[in-house]
C-alpha cells in the first residue's frame, strides 16, 4: 500500500519518534562531541580521541553503558557521569535534528489533508522533550499530539498506543501505527494496523 493509499484510508496516524522519524544517533553523537570537548577542557584529555572512541563504542555496543566504557578507557573520573547524564537530558545541540526526508514528506501530506498525527516519545520524558524541541519540524509543530510512554500506565510502546486509542476515543480501524521494530507491537490490546515505516517507501 502506498503513502497515498494510507492517506485515503485512515484518519489517525501514530508514530514512534526515535529511529522512525529521525535517527537517534544524530542526537547522541552531538552529545558525545560536546562531552568530549568538556572533558578536554576539564581534564586536558584529547577530545578527538574520546569522541572517536565513543562513536566506535556506540556503533558496536550501543548507548547503554557508554559512559562507563569511556571512563574505563580514558580514566576521566566517575564524577563526570553527572555532567554526561545532564547533557543527555538537556543538551543544546549545535545542529537541529532532521527528520528522514521521506518521513517529512509523508507527515506534511498528512497535515495537509487535516489528518491527526500522534507522536510516541519513549525513554526519559525530559530527554524526549528536548529532542522534540530541537527537531526541525518545518510547519508541522502545531499538528503534533505528543504522548510520553513513561507517563502512560504500563510505560510500554504498545501500551501507549492502546492509551492513545482510548483517551482520544479513536476508532482502531481508522488508525495506523508506524514503528521501527516488531517488538513495539507486542502486547497491543487493540486491533490496529501497524507497519514498519521504511517499508512504506520501498520501491
Backbone as JSON Lines, residues from 0, in Angstrom:
{"i":0,"aa":"X","n":[0.85,-1.2,0.0],"ca":[0.0,0.0,0.0],"c":[0.89,1.25,0.0]}
{"i":1,"aa":"X","n":[0.6,2.2,-0.85],"ca":[1.41,3.42,-0.95],"c":[1.0,4.43,0.12]}
{"i":2,"aa":"X","n":[1.83,5.48,0.26],"ca":[1.51,6.54,1.21],"c":[0.16,7.16,0.89]}
{"i":3,"aa":"X","n":[-0.14,7.34,-0.38],"ca":[-1.42,7.93,-0.78],"c":[-2.59,7.04,-0.37]}
{"i":4,"aa":"X","n":[-2.41,5.73,-0.48],"ca":[-3.45,4.8,-0.06],"c":[-3.75,4.91,1.43]}
{"i":5,"aa":"X","n":[-2.68,5.05,2.22],"ca":[-2.86,5.2,3.66],"c":[-3.58,6.51,3.98]}
{"i":6,"aa":"X","n":[-3.23,7.55,3.25],"ca":[-3.88,8.85,3.47],"c":[-5.37,8.76,3.15]}
{"i":7,"aa":"X","n":[-5.72,8.01,2.14],"ca":[-7.12,7.88,1.76],"c":[-7.91,7.0,2.73]}
{"i":8,"aa":"X","n":[-7.21,6.05,3.34],"ca":[-7.91,5.04,4.15],"c":[-8.04,5.41,5.62]}
{"i":9,"aa":"X","n":[-7.04,6.14,6.18],"ca":[-7.0,6.37,7.62],"c":[-7.09,7.86,7.97]}
{"i":10,"aa":"X","n":[-7.61,8.12,9.17],"ca":[-7.72,9.49,9.66],"c":[-6.66,9.8,10.72]}
{"i":11,"aa":"X","n":[-6.16,8.78,11.39],"ca":[-5.25,8.97,12.53],"c":[-3.96,8.19,12.32]}
{"i":12,"aa":"X","n":[-2.84,8.87,12.5],"ca":[-1.53,8.29,12.22],"c":[-0.67,8.4,13.48]}
{"i":13,"aa":"X","n":[-0.25,7.24,13.98],"ca":[0.53,7.17,15.21],"c":[1.96,6.74,14.86]}
{"i":14,"aa":"X","n":[2.94,7.49,15.37],"ca":[4.34,7.23,15.04],"c":[5.17,7.11,16.32]}
{"i":15,"aa":"X","n":[6.11,6.17,16.31],"ca":[7.22,6.26,17.25],"c":[8.13,7.4,16.78]}
{"i":16,"aa":"X","n":[8.91,7.95,17.72],"ca":[9.78,9.07,17.37],"c":[11.2,8.59,17.03]}
{"i":17,"aa":"X","n":[11.92,8.06,18.03],"ca":[13.3,7.63,17.8],"c":[13.37,6.54,16.75]}
{"i":18,"aa":"X","n":[14.25,6.71,15.78],"ca":[14.54,5.75,14.72],"c":[13.41,5.57,13.71]}
{"i":19,"aa":"X","n":[12.28,6.19,13.94],"ca":[11.18,6.14,12.98],"c":[11.09,7.46,12.23]}
{"i":20,"aa":"X","n":[11.09,8.55,12.97],"ca":[11.04,9.87,12.34],"c":[12.43,10.46,12.13]}
{"i":21,"aa":"X","n":[13.36,10.11,12.99],"ca":[14.73,10.63,12.85],"c":[15.7,9.59,13.41]}
{"i":22,"aa":"X","n":[16.98,9.62,12.97],"ca":[17.97,8.68,13.52],"c":[18.48,9.18,14.87]}
{"i":23,"aa":"X","n":[18.28,8.39,15.92],"ca":[18.64,8.83,17.27],"c":[20.12,9.15,17.39]}
{"i":24,"aa":"X","n":[20.96,8.52,16.57],"ca":[22.39,8.8,16.64],"c":[22.7,10.26,16.35]}
{"i":25,"aa":"X","n":[21.83,10.95,15.6],"ca":[22.07,12.36,15.31],"c":[22.03,13.2,16.58]}
{"i":26,"aa":"X","n":[21.27,12.75,17.56],"ca":[21.23,13.41,18.88],"c":[22.43,12.96,19.71]}
{"i":27,"aa":"X","n":[22.63,11.66,19.82],"ca":[23.65,11.12,20.71],"c":[25.06,11.53,20.3]}
{"i":28,"aa":"X","n":[25.36,11.52,19.02],"ca":[26.72,11.87,18.59],"c":[27.05,13.33,18.88]}
{"i":29,"aa":"X","n":[26.04,14.19,18.85],"ca":[26.29,15.59,19.23],"c":[26.54,15.71,20.73]}
{"i":30,"aa":"X","n":[25.83,14.88,21.53],"ca":[26.11,14.84,22.97],"c":[27.54,14.37,23.22]}
{"i":31,"aa":"X","n":[27.97,13.33,22.52],"ca":[29.32,12.81,22.7],"c":[30.36,13.86,22.33]}
{"i":32,"aa":"X","n":[30.11,14.58,21.27],"ca":[31.04,15.64,20.84],"c":[31.19,16.7,21.92]}
{"i":33,"aa":"X","n":[30.08,17.16,22.47],"ca":[30.13,18.22,23.49],"c":[30.75,17.69,24.78]}
{"i":34,"aa":"X","n":[30.46,16.45,25.12],"ca":[31.05,15.87,26.33],"c":[32.56,15.74,26.18]}
{"i":35,"aa":"X","n":[33.02,15.29,25.02],"ca":[34.46,15.17,24.78],"c":[35.14,16.53,24.87]}
{"i":36,"aa":"X","n":[34.5,17.56,24.33],"ca":[35.06,18.91,24.42],"c":[35.14,19.36,25.88]}
{"i":37,"aa":"X","n":[34.11,19.04,26.66],"ca":[34.09,19.41,28.08],"c":[35.22,18.7,28.84]}
{"i":38,"aa":"X","n":[35.43,17.42,28.57],"ca":[36.48,16.68,29.26],"c":[37.86,17.2,28.86]}
{"i":39,"aa":"X","n":[38.02,17.58,27.61],"ca":[39.31,18.16,27.2],"c":[39.6,19.42,27.99]}
{"i":40,"aa":"X","n":[38.58,20.25,28.19],"ca":[38.74,21.49,28.95],"c":[39.0,21.19,30.43]}
{"i":41,"aa":"X","n":[38.26,20.24,30.99],"ca":[38.33,19.98,32.44],"c":[39.54,19.14,32.83]}
{"i":42,"aa":"X","n":[39.93,18.19,31.96],"ca":[40.96,17.22,32.33],"c":[42.15,17.19,31.38]}
{"i":43,"aa":"X","n":[42.17,18.07,30.39],"ca":[43.25,18.13,29.42],"c":[43.49,16.77,28.73]}
{"i":44,"aa":"X","n":[42.4,16.08,28.42],"ca":[42.48,14.84,27.65],"c":[41.99,15.12,26.24]}
{"i":45,"aa":"X","n":[42.54,14.44,25.28],"ca":[42.28,14.75,23.87],"c":[40.82,14.48,23.49]}
{"i":46,"aa":"X","n":[40.12,15.55,23.09],"ca":[38.7,15.43,22.75],"c":[38.48,14.56,21.54]}
{"i":47,"aa":"X","n":[39.36,14.63,20.55],"ca":[39.2,13.85,19.33],"c":[39.27,12.36,19.62]}
{"i":48,"aa":"X","n":[40.22,11.96,20.46],"ca":[40.35,10.55,20.82],"c":[39.12,10.06,21.58]}
{"i":49,"aa":"X","n":[38.65,10.87,22.5],"ca":[37.46,10.49,23.29],"c":[36.25,10.35,22.38]}
{"i":50,"aa":"X","n":[36.06,11.32,21.49],"ca":[34.91,11.29,20.59],"c":[34.97,10.08,19.67]}
{"i":51,"aa":"X","n":[36.13,9.79,19.11],"ca":[36.25,8.66,18.2],"c":[35.98,7.35,18.94]}
{"i":52,"aa":"X","n":[36.44,7.26,20.18],"ca":[36.16,6.06,20.97],"c":[34.66,5.92,21.23]}
{"i":53,"aa":"X","n":[34.01,7.02,21.6],"ca":[32.58,6.97,21.9],"c":[31.77,6.62,20.67]}
{"i":54,"aa":"X","n":[32.14,7.15,19.52],"ca":[31.44,6.82,18.28],"c":[31.58,5.34,17.96]}
{"i":55,"aa":"X","n":[32.79,4.81,18.1],"ca":[33.03,3.39,17.81],"c":[32.31,2.51,18.83]}
{"i":56,"aa":"X","n":[32.32,2.93,20.08],"ca":[31.66,2.17,21.14],"c":[30.15,2.15,20.93]}
{"i":57,"aa":"X","n":[29.6,3.27,20.53],"ca":[28.17,3.34,20.25],"c":[27.82,2.43,19.07]}
{"i":58,"aa":"X","n":[28.65,2.46,18.03],"ca":[28.37,1.65,16.84],"c":[28.41,0.16,17.15]}
{"i":59,"aa":"X","n":[29.28,-0.24,18.05],"ca":[29.45,-1.67,18.33],"c":[28.6,-2.18,19.49]}
{"i":60,"aa":"X","n":[28.36,-1.31,20.5],"ca":[27.68,-1.78,21.72],"c":[26.47,-0.95,22.12]}
{"i":61,"aa":"X","n":[26.21,0.14,21.42],"ca":[25.03,0.94,21.72],"c":[25.26,1.96,22.82]}
{"i":62,"aa":"X","n":[24.2,2.71,23.13],"ca":[24.28,3.79,24.09],"c":[24.41,3.32,25.53]}
{"i":63,"aa":"X","n":[23.74,2.22,25.86],"ca":[23.74,1.73,27.25],"c":[25.17,1.46,27.72]}
{"i":64,"aa":"X","n":[25.57,2.09,28.84],"ca":[26.87,1.86,29.43],"c":[28.02,2.58,28.76]}
{"i":65,"aa":"X","n":[27.73,3.51,27.87],"ca":[28.82,4.14,27.12],"c":[29.7,5.03,28.0]}
{"i":66,"aa":"X","n":[29.12,5.66,29.02],"ca":[29.97,6.46,29.92],"c":[30.97,5.55,30.63]}
{"i":67,"aa":"X","n":[30.5,4.42,31.15],"ca":[31.39,3.52,31.88],"c":[32.51,3.01,30.99]}
{"i":68,"aa":"X","n":[32.2,2.69,29.75],"ca":[33.24,2.22,28.84],"c":[34.25,3.32,28.55]}
{"i":69,"aa":"X","n":[33.76,4.54,28.4],"ca":[34.66,5.67,28.12],"c":[35.52,5.98,29.34]}
{"i":70,"aa":"X","n":[34.93,5.93,30.5],"ca":[35.67,6.17,31.74],"c":[36.76,5.12,31.92]}
{"i":71,"aa":"X","n":[36.43,3.86,31.64],"ca":[37.41,2.79,31.75],"c":[38.57,3.0,30.78]}
{"i":72,"aa":"X","n":[38.26,3.47,29.58],"ca":[39.28,3.66,28.55],"c":[40.2,4.84,28.85]}
{"i":73,"aa":"X","n":[39.61,5.94,29.36],"ca":[40.39,7.18,29.49],"c":[40.59,7.64,30.93]}
{"i":74,"aa":"X","n":[39.95,6.98,31.9],"ca":[40.1,7.39,33.29],"c":[39.66,8.81,33.54]}
{"i":75,"aa":"X","n":[38.53,9.2,32.97],"ca":[38.09,10.6,33.09],"c":[37.51,10.91,34.47]}
{"i":76,"aa":"X","n":[37.06,9.89,35.19],"ca":[36.54,10.12,36.54],"c":[35.04,9.91,36.63]}
{"i":77,"aa":"X","n":[34.62,9.12,37.6],"ca":[33.21,8.83,37.81],"c":[32.4,10.1,38.09]}
{"i":78,"aa":"X","n":[33.07,11.12,38.64],"ca":[32.36,12.36,38.99],"c":[31.74,13.03,37.76]}
{"i":79,"aa":"X","n":[32.24,12.72,36.57],"ca":[31.72,13.36,35.36],"c":[30.48,12.67,34.79]}
{"i":80,"aa":"X","n":[30.05,11.58,35.42],"ca":[28.83,10.92,34.95],"c":[27.62,11.85,35.1]}
{"i":81,"aa":"X","n":[27.62,12.65,36.15],"ca":[26.52,13.61,36.35],"c":[26.47,14.57,35.17]}
{"i":82,"aa":"X","n":[27.63,15.08,34.75],"ca":[27.68,16.0,33.62],"c":[27.2,15.33,32.34]}
{"i":83,"aa":"X","n":[27.6,14.08,32.15],"ca":[27.18,13.35,30.95],"c":[25.67,13.15,30.95]}
{"i":84,"aa":"X","n":[25.12,12.73,32.08],"ca":[23.67,12.49,32.16],"c":[22.88,13.77,31.95]}
{"i":85,"aa":"X","n":[23.39,14.89,32.47],"ca":[22.7,16.17,32.27],"c":[22.74,16.59,30.81]}
{"i":86,"aa":"X","n":[23.87,16.34,30.16],"ca":[23.96,16.64,28.73],"c":[22.95,15.8,27.94]}
{"i":87,"aa":"X","n":[22.83,14.52,28.28],"ca":[21.87,13.66,27.59],"c":[20.45,14.19,27.71]}
{"i":88,"aa":"X","n":[20.14,14.75,28.87],"ca":[18.79,15.25,29.1],"c":[18.55,16.62,28.47]}
{"i":89,"aa":"X","n":[19.5,17.52,28.66],"ca":[19.21,18.94,28.42],"c":[20.11,19.62,27.4]}
{"i":90,"aa":"X","n":[20.88,18.86,26.65],"ca":[21.86,19.44,25.75],"c":[21.22,20.45,24.78]}
{"i":91,"aa":"X","n":[21.94,21.53,24.55],"ca":[21.59,22.46,23.48],"c":[22.43,22.06,22.28]}
{"i":92,"aa":"X","n":[21.8,21.47,21.28],"ca":[22.52,20.9,20.16],"c":[23.12,21.96,19.25]}
{"i":93,"aa":"X","n":[24.33,21.72,18.76],"ca":[24.89,22.62,17.74],"c":[24.07,22.62,16.45]}
{"i":94,"aa":"X","n":[23.51,21.45,16.1],"ca":[22.73,21.3,14.87],"c":[21.35,20.73,15.19]}
{"i":95,"aa":"X","n":[20.32,21.27,14.56],"ca":[18.97,20.76,14.78],"c":[18.85,19.33,14.24]}
{"i":96,"aa":"X","n":[17.95,18.58,14.83],"ca":[17.68,17.23,14.36],"c":[16.79,17.29,13.12]}
{"i":97,"aa":"X","n":[17.11,16.5,12.13],"ca":[16.36,16.5,10.87],"c":[15.6,15.19,10.71]}
{"i":98,"aa":"X","n":[14.35,15.29,10.32],"ca":[13.56,14.11,10.03],"c":[14.08,13.44,8.75]}
{"i":99,"aa":"X","n":[13.86,12.12,8.66],"ca":[14.15,11.45,7.4],"c":[13.35,12.15,6.29]}
{"i":100,"aa":"X","n":[13.96,12.31,5.12],"ca":[13.31,13.07,4.04],"c":[11.94,12.52,3.66]}
{"i":101,"aa":"X","n":[11.86,11.2,3.46],"ca":[10.59,10.6,3.07],"c":[9.53,10.77,4.16]}
{"i":102,"aa":"X","n":[9.97,10.68,5.41],"ca":[9.04,10.83,6.53],"c":[8.51,12.25,6.6]}
{"i":103,"aa":"X","n":[9.38,13.22,6.41],"ca":[8.95,14.62,6.42],"c":[7.9,14.87,5.34]}
{"i":104,"aa":"X","n":[8.12,14.32,4.17],"ca":[7.15,14.48,3.08],"c":[5.82,13.84,3.43]}
{"i":105,"aa":"X","n":[5.87,12.66,4.04],"ca":[4.66,11.95,4.43],"c":[3.89,12.71,5.51]}
{"i":106,"aa":"X","n":[4.6,13.18,6.53],"ca":[3.95,13.95,7.6],"c":[3.32,15.22,7.05]}
{"i":107,"aa":"X","n":[4.01,15.85,6.12],"ca":[3.48,17.08,5.52],"c":[2.18,16.8,4.78]}
{"i":108,"aa":"X","n":[2.12,15.67,4.08],"ca":[0.89,15.28,3.38],"c":[-0.25,14.99,4.37]}
{"i":109,"aa":"X","n":[0.08,14.32,5.47],"ca":[-0.94,14.02,6.48],"c":[-1.54,15.32,7.02]}
{"i":110,"aa":"X","n":[-0.67,16.26,7.38],"ca":[-1.14,17.54,7.91],"c":[-1.95,18.31,6.88]}
{"i":111,"aa":"X","n":[-1.49,18.27,5.63],"ca":[-2.19,18.97,4.55],"c":[-3.6,18.44,4.36]}
{"i":112,"aa":"X","n":[-3.8,17.14,4.61],"ca":[-5.11,16.52,4.47],"c":[-5.93,16.6,5.77]}
{"i":113,"aa":"X","n":[-5.42,17.37,6.73],"ca":[-6.12,17.57,8.01],"c":[-6.37,16.28,8.77]}
{"i":114,"aa":"X","n":[-5.43,15.34,8.65],"ca":[-5.49,14.12,9.44],"c":[-4.72,14.34,10.74]}
{"i":115,"aa":"X","n":[-4.93,13.46,11.73],"ca":[-4.31,13.63,13.03],"c":[-2.98,12.87,13.11]}
{"i":116,"aa":"X","n":[-1.98,13.52,13.71],"ca":[-0.66,12.92,13.9],"c":[-0.41,12.77,15.4]}
{"i":117,"aa":"X","n":[-0.12,11.54,15.82],"ca":[0.21,11.27,17.23],"c":[1.65,10.77,17.3]}
{"i":118,"aa":"X","n":[2.4,11.31,18.22],"ca":[3.82,11.01,18.35],"c":[4.07,10.33,19.69]}
{"i":119,"aa":"X","n":[4.71,9.16,19.67],"ca":[5.07,8.44,20.9],"c":[6.56,8.64,21.17]}
{"i":120,"aa":"X","n":[6.85,9.3,22.28],"ca":[8.23,9.54,22.7],"c":[8.56,8.58,23.83]}
{"i":121,"aa":"X","n":[9.61,7.8,23.67],"ca":[9.99,6.8,24.66],"c":[11.14,7.29,25.53]}
{"i":122,"aa":"X","n":[11.42,6.52,26.59],"ca":[12.55,6.85,27.45],"c":[12.25,7.99,28.4]}
{"i":123,"aa":"X","n":[13.32,8.65,28.84],"ca":[13.23,9.76,29.78],"c":[12.42,10.9,29.15]}
{"i":124,"aa":"X","n":[11.31,11.31,29.77],"ca":[10.48,12.37,29.18],"c":[11.22,13.69,29.0]}
{"i":125,"aa":"X","n":[12.13,14.02,29.91],"ca":[12.88,15.28,29.79],"c":[13.76,15.25,28.55]}
{"i":126,"aa":"X","n":[14.47,14.12,28.37],"ca":[15.31,13.98,27.18],"c":[14.47,13.95,25.92]}
{"i":127,"aa":"X","n":[13.36,13.23,25.97],"ca":[12.49,13.13,24.79],"c":[11.96,14.5,24.38]}
{"i":128,"aa":"X","n":[11.53,15.29,25.37],"ca":[11.03,16.64,25.07],"c":[12.14,17.51,24.5]}
{"i":129,"aa":"X","n":[13.36,17.34,25.01],"ca":[14.49,18.1,24.49],"c":[14.75,17.77,23.02]}
{"i":130,"aa":"X","n":[14.64,16.49,22.68],"ca":[14.79,16.09,21.27],"c":[13.71,16.73,20.4]}
{"i":131,"aa":"X","n":[12.49,16.65,20.87],"ca":[11.36,17.18,20.09],"c":[11.52,18.68,19.86]}
{"i":132,"aa":"X","n":[11.93,19.39,20.89],"ca":[12.1,20.84,20.79],"c":[13.2,21.23,19.82]}
{"i":133,"aa":"X","n":[14.18,20.33,19.63],"ca":[15.32,20.67,18.77],"c":[15.26,19.94,17.43]}
{"i":134,"aa":"X","n":[14.08,19.48,17.1],"ca":[13.87,18.87,15.78],"c":[13.32,19.91,14.82]}
{"i":135,"aa":"X","n":[13.79,19.88,13.59],"ca":[13.27,20.78,12.56],"c":[11.97,20.18,12.02]}
{"i":136,"aa":"X","n":[10.86,20.77,12.44],"ca":[9.54,20.24,12.08],"c":[8.92,20.97,10.89]}
{"i":137,"aa":"X","n":[9.63,21.93,10.34],"ca":[9.06,22.78,9.27],"c":[7.78,23.42,9.82]}
{"i":138,"aa":"X","n":[6.64,23.19,9.17],"ca":[5.39,23.78,9.66],"c":[4.5,22.76,10.36]}
{"i":139,"aa":"X","n":[5.09,21.69,10.86],"ca":[4.3,20.58,11.39],"c":[4.03,20.66,12.88]}
{"i":140,"aa":"X","n":[4.71,21.53,13.6],"ca":[4.67,21.51,15.06],"c":[3.24,21.57,15.61]}
{"i":141,"aa":"X","n":[2.42,22.42,15.03],"ca":[1.06,22.58,15.54],"c":[0.18,21.37,15.24]}
{"i":142,"aa":"X","n":[0.64,20.47,14.37],"ca":[-0.14,19.29,14.01],"c":[0.17,18.08,14.88]}
{"i":143,"aa":"X","n":[1.17,18.21,15.77],"ca":[1.62,17.07,16.56],"c":[0.86,16.94,17.86]}
{"i":144,"aa":"X","n":[0.51,15.71,18.2],"ca":[-0.06,15.37,19.51],"c":[0.91,14.39,20.15]}
{"i":145,"aa":"X","n":[1.63,14.84,21.18],"ca":[2.74,14.07,21.74],"c":[2.32,13.32,23.0]}
{"i":146,"aa":"X","n":[2.69,12.04,23.06],"ca":[2.49,11.22,24.24],"c":[3.84,10.63,24.66]}
{"i":147,"aa":"X","n":[4.13,10.71,25.97],"ca":[5.36,10.15,26.52],"c":[5.04,8.78,27.12]}
{"i":148,"aa":"X","n":[5.69,7.75,26.62],"ca":[5.36,6.39,27.07],"c":[5.61,6.23,28.57]}
{"i":149,"aa":"X","n":[6.6,6.95,29.11],"ca":[6.91,6.84,30.54],"c":[5.78,7.37,31.42]}
{"i":150,"aa":"X","n":[4.87,8.15,30.84],"ca":[3.78,8.74,31.62],"c":[2.45,8.01,31.39]}
{"i":151,"aa":"X","n":[2.47,6.9,30.67],"ca":[1.26,6.1,30.46],"c":[1.27,4.92,31.43]}
{"i":152,"aa":"X","n":[0.13,4.27,31.65],"ca":[0.01,3.27,32.72],"c":[1.08,2.18,32.74]}
{"i":153,"aa":"X","n":[1.35,1.5,31.61],"ca":[2.36,0.43,31.7],"c":[3.69,0.81,31.06]}
{"i":154,"aa":"X","n":[3.79,2.02,30.55],"ca":[5.04,2.62,30.07],"c":[5.65,1.91,28.85]}
{"i":155,"aa":"X","n":[4.93,1.02,28.22],"ca":[5.43,0.36,27.01],"c":[4.92,1.1,25.78]}
{"i":156,"aa":"X","n":[5.54,0.82,24.64],"ca":[5.08,1.44,23.39],"c":[3.69,0.93,23.03]}
{"i":157,"aa":"X","n":[3.5,-0.39,23.12],"ca":[2.19,-0.94,22.79],"c":[1.12,-0.4,23.74]}
{"i":158,"aa":"X","n":[1.47,-0.26,25.03],"ca":[0.54,0.3,25.99],"c":[0.21,1.75,25.69]}
{"i":159,"aa":"X","n":[1.18,2.48,25.16],"ca":[0.94,3.88,24.81],"c":[0.0,3.98,23.61]}
{"i":160,"aa":"X","n":[0.15,3.07,22.64],"ca":[-0.79,3.04,21.52],"c":[-2.2,2.78,22.02]}
{"i":161,"aa":"X","n":[-2.35,1.78,22.89],"ca":[-3.66,1.5,23.47],"c":[-4.21,2.73,24.2]}
{"i":162,"aa":"X","n":[-3.33,3.41,24.93],"ca":[-3.72,4.59,25.7],"c":[-4.21,5.71,24.78]}
{"i":163,"aa":"X","n":[-3.51,5.93,23.69],"ca":[-3.91,6.97,22.73],"c":[-5.28,6.65,22.14]}
{"i":164,"aa":"X","n":[-5.46,5.41,21.72],"ca":[-6.75,5.0,21.16],"c":[-7.87,5.25,22.16]}
{"i":165,"aa":"X","n":[-7.59,4.95,23.43],"ca":[-8.6,5.08,24.49],"c":[-8.91,6.55,24.8]}
{"i":166,"aa":"X","n":[-7.88,7.33,25.15],"ca":[-8.13,8.7,25.62],"c":[-8.56,9.64,24.49]}
{"i":167,"aa":"X","n":[-8.12,9.34,23.28],"ca":[-8.52,10.17,22.14],"c":[-9.82,9.69,21.51]}
{"i":168,"aa":"X","n":[-10.33,8.57,22.04],"ca":[-11.59,7.98,21.56],"c":[-11.53,7.73,20.05]}
{"i":169,"aa":"X","n":[-10.44,7.08,19.63],"ca":[-10.25,6.78,18.22],"c":[-10.87,5.43,17.88]}
{"i":170,"aa":"X","n":[-11.31,5.3,16.67],"ca":[-11.76,4.0,16.16],"c":[-10.53,3.25,15.66]}
{"i":171,"aa":"X","n":[-10.22,2.08,16.24],"ca":[-8.98,1.37,15.87],"c":[-8.8,1.14,14.38]}
{"i":172,"aa":"X","n":[-9.88,0.8,13.68],"ca":[-9.71,0.53,12.24],"c":[-9.62,1.8,11.41]}
{"i":173,"aa":"X","n":[-9.61,2.95,12.09],"ca":[-9.42,4.23,11.41],"c":[-8.06,4.83,11.77]}
{"i":174,"aa":"X","n":[-7.2,3.99,12.36],"ca":[-5.87,4.47,12.78],"c":[-4.81,3.49,12.3]}
{"i":175,"aa":"X","n":[-3.6,3.99,12.09],"ca":[-2.47,3.16,11.69],"c":[-1.26,3.57,12.53]}
{"i":176,"aa":"X","n":[-0.48,2.58,12.95],"ca":[0.67,2.8,13.81],"c":[1.94,2.46,13.05]}
{"i":177,"aa":"X","n":[2.87,3.41,13.0],"ca":[4.14,3.21,12.31],"c":[5.26,3.05,13.34]}
{"i":178,"aa":"X","n":[6.0,1.98,13.2],"ca":[7.04,1.63,14.15],"c":[8.33,1.31,13.41]}
{"i":179,"aa":"X","n":[9.38,1.0,14.16],"ca":[10.64,0.62,13.53],"c":[10.95,-0.85,13.75]}
{"i":180,"aa":"X","n":[10.42,-1.41,14.85],"ca":[10.71,-2.8,15.17],"c":[9.44,-3.53,15.6]}
{"i":181,"aa":"X","n":[9.38,-4.8,15.25],"ca":[8.17,-5.57,15.51],"c":[7.89,-5.73,16.99]}
{"i":182,"aa":"X","n":[8.93,-5.66,17.84],"ca":[8.73,-5.82,19.29],"c":[7.85,-4.71,19.87]}
{"i":183,"aa":"X","n":[7.74,-3.59,19.17],"ca":[6.95,-2.47,19.67],"c":[5.46,-2.78,19.71]}
{"i":184,"aa":"X","n":[5.02,-3.77,18.94],"ca":[3.59,-4.06,18.89],"c":[3.2,-5.24,19.77]}
{"i":185,"aa":"X","n":[4.2,-5.87,20.42],"ca":[3.88,-6.96,21.33],"c":[3.08,-6.43,22.51]}
{"i":186,"aa":"X","n":[1.98,-7.07,22.82],"ca":[1.17,-6.63,23.95],"c":[0.06,-5.68,23.59]}
{"i":187,"aa":"X","n":[-0.07,-5.35,22.31],"ca":[-1.18,-4.48,21.9],"c":[-2.52,-5.15,22.23]}
{"i":188,"aa":"X","n":[-3.36,-4.42,22.94],"ca":[-4.68,-4.95,23.29],"c":[-5.74,-4.57,22.28]}
{"i":189,"aa":"X","n":[-5.4,-3.63,21.41],"ca":[-6.37,-3.14,20.43],"c":[-5.94,-3.58,19.04]}
{"i":190,"aa":"X","n":[-6.87,-4.03,18.26],"ca":[-6.57,-4.49,16.9],"c":[-6.39,-3.28,16.0]}
{"i":191,"aa":"X","n":[-5.13,-2.93,15.74],"ca":[-4.8,-1.76,14.93],"c":[-3.78,-2.16,13.87]}
{"i":192,"aa":"X","n":[-3.89,-1.6,12.7],"ca":[-2.92,-1.84,11.64],"c":[-1.6,-1.2,12.03]}
{"i":193,"aa":"X","n":[-0.49,-1.92,11.82],"ca":[0.83,-1.35,12.09],"c":[1.77,-1.71,10.94]}
{"i":194,"aa":"X","n":[2.82,-0.9,10.8],"ca":[3.74,-1.07,9.69],"c":[5.09,-0.51,10.07]}
{"i":195,"aa":"X","n":[6.17,-1.21,9.7],"ca":[7.5,-0.63,9.82],"c":[7.61,0.47,8.75]}
{"i":196,"aa":"X","n":[7.86,1.69,9.18],"ca":[7.69,2.84,8.32],"c":[8.55,2.8,7.06]}
{"i":197,"aa":"X","n":[9.77,2.25,7.17],"ca":[10.62,2.25,5.98],"c":[10.03,1.42,4.84]}
{"i":198,"aa":"X","n":[9.18,0.45,5.18],"ca":[8.56,-0.37,4.15],"c":[7.56,0.42,3.29]}
{"i":199,"aa":"X","n":[7.07,1.51,3.86],"ca":[6.14,2.35,3.12],"c":[6.82,3.01,1.92]}
{"i":200,"aa":"X","n":[8.14,3.18,2.01],"ca":[8.85,3.93,0.98],"c":[9.69,3.04,0.07]}
{"i":201,"aa":"X","n":[9.52,1.73,0.22],"ca":[10.25,0.82,-0.67],"c":[9.69,0.94,-2.09]}
{"i":202,"aa":"X","n":[10.55,0.88,-3.09],"ca":[10.07,0.97,-4.48],"c":[9.24,-0.26,-4.87]}
